[in-house]
């Protein structure tokens, strides 16, 4: 069972500056990008993996699509255990 607090962190908070509002939180994007790095797979497959995980958990949340992950990858640096070779 996943707590409601954890599910609330999946959606991005509203921003006050003008412009588009992000749909997914930084946490959601970083989780997907971490899975991308761990399994060394393309973003489309990472999207499918996340959808499968969400389905298995029985949670009703949307999964970031590969184009969202690709765009926001530039803003997020995921470092696995500080290993520069990854």
Beta strands, then each sheet from edge to edge (+ up, - down):
end
